[in-house]
Amino acid sequence: MAKKRITRVYTKTGDEGLTSLVGGMRVSKAAPRVDAYGDVDELNAAVGLARTAVVHKRLGDILESVQKDLFIVGADLASPPGLDVPRIDEGRIKALESAIDELLLELEPLKEFILPGGNPGGAHLHFARTVARRAERKVVKLMEEEGADAGKMVLVYLNRLSDLLFVMARIENKNNDFSETYAEFRRK
């Protein structure tokens, strides 16, 4: 049987500031749950932008996998607890940790904070990292309002993802001969 396709882009159902969660419940577009999955959507776009700019093929492959995960994260957040939908699990978190560990073998340990930037791929990865951190904060807010079940595994996933994006930015810059610039804390 063929899958149902999206045939219209606009539905007019959100014109009054409400949207539907998975399961049909209508909520404000400013609700913490919607705010959280909105930031995950933005994160997915930021990761996609980084993916167009990275030169390192292995990083591009990882980013494609992350984008697929982020659709699951968004669906997870758009679904109140108790609904049977795909959810991020420990296996995907372990996959991020394995990628971090593998990539760290190529880098010198940091001695100080570095300035985000570098070549276009590295700079986009640093930007995606900051969007991941914001999405993480929104999930914490959701959990504070609706309880820990509202996003615990998503929170852990986003935390690891921001670490991975940082390491990937360093790898991308290193492989493109961009020297990291250390932050300087000056006192007057």
N, C-alpha and C positions, 0 to 999 in steps of 0.2 A: 504494500500500500504506500502511496506517495505521501510524503510529509506535507503537513499544512504549511503553506507559505504566507509570508506577510504580504498582503496585497495593497494595503493603504499605509501611508506613513502617519497621517494625522487621523485621530479618532474623535477629537473634541471632548473626550471624557475628562481631561485635566484642566479645562478652561476655568474652572472655579477654584483651582488651587489644591485639588485632591488628586490622589493617584491610587491605584490598586496594588496591594501586595499579592504575592503568590497565594492563592486560596480565595481571593476576591475581596478581602477586607479593604475598605476605603480609608485612607489616612491623609493627613496634610502632607503636602510636598516638603514642608519644613520639619516634619517629624524626624527624630534622631535616627531611626532606621533608614529612612529615605536619604537623609544627609550622609549617612555612612556609605550606603551603596552608591550614592552619587559620586563620592570621592573615589570609590573603587573604580567606577566607570572612567573618571578622569585619569586615574592611575593607569588603567589599561591603555588609554590613548597616549599617555606619556611614555609608557613602555613601547608602544607601537612606533612612536616617533624615534625613540632611541634605537629601536631595531632597524629602522631605515638608515641610520647613521653609523652603526658599528661596522668595523672592518673585520674584526675577529669572528670567523664563521662559527666557532663553538659558542660564542656569546649570543649570536643571532639565534642559534638553535635553542639555547636556554630561554631566551626571551620569548620565543614563540610558545614554548611550553608554559611559561609564566602567564602569557596572555590567555591561554586556554584555561588555566587555573583561575584566573581573575574572573572569568565568566561564571565559574562555579561559586567563587566567593560572592559575587554580586547576587546570584540566585539564592545563596545561603542567607545573605543579609536581607533579601526581599521576602524571605519566608519566615513567618513566626515560628518559634520552637514548636515541635510536635508534628509538623507537616513532613511527609516523606518526600524529600527532594535531595538531589545530590548535594553533598556537603564536603568541605575540605576536611581531610583526615590526616592522621599522623604520617602516613606514607608520603604525602606531598610535602610535608614539613621536613621529613628526613631527606627527601630528594634535594630540597634547597640547601640543607646542611651539608650534604655530600658535595654539591657543586661549590659551596663556599670553601670547604676543606681542600678540594682539588685545585681550585684557582689560587688559594693562598700559597700553595707550594711554589708558585711562579713569582711571588712578591717578596720584597724585603719588608721586615716588620717596620711599622710606623714608629717614629720617635716623637712626633708632634702632630697636631691637627694640620690638615692640608686644606687649601682653598679649593672649593669646587670649580671645575672648569676643565680645560684641556682641549683636545681635539673635539670636533662636533659630537662624535659618539660618546666620548667620556663626559662631556658637558651635559648631554641629554640624559645619560645614566645618573649623573648627580642630581639633575632636576627630578627625574622619576623617583629617586630615593626620598626627596623631600615631600613629594606627593604621597608616597607610601607612609611616611611618618604622620602626615596629616590624617590620612585615612585611618591609621592606627588610633590616633587620638579620638576620632569620631566613633570608632568601635568601643573604646573605653567609655565614652559618654553614653552610648547605647546600653552597655552592660550595667552602668551605674543606674540607669533609669528603668531597665527591664529585667535585670538579673543576669548573673554570670552565664546562663545558658544561651543568652542572646548572641554570643559571638566569641566564646573562649578560643576555639580552634582557629577562627578567622584572625583573632588578635595575634596568636602565636605565629600564624602563617605570615601576616603582614610584617611582624617584627623581624622574622628571618629574611623576608624578601627585601626589606630596606637594607639589611646587612649585606645581602647578596649583591644588590645594585651598587653599593659602595665599593665592594671588592671588584665587581665587573668594571666600574669606572676606572679604577686604578689599573686594571689589566689592559683595558682599551687604550688608555693613555701611554702606558709603558710600551705596548706593542707598536705605538705610533711615534715613539721617541719624544714624548712630551714629559718633561721633568716636572715633578710635583712641586708646588709652591707651598712652603710651610706658612701657617698663620703666625703672625707676630703679635704678641701682647705687649704693647708699649705703655709705659707709665710716664705721665708728665711731671 
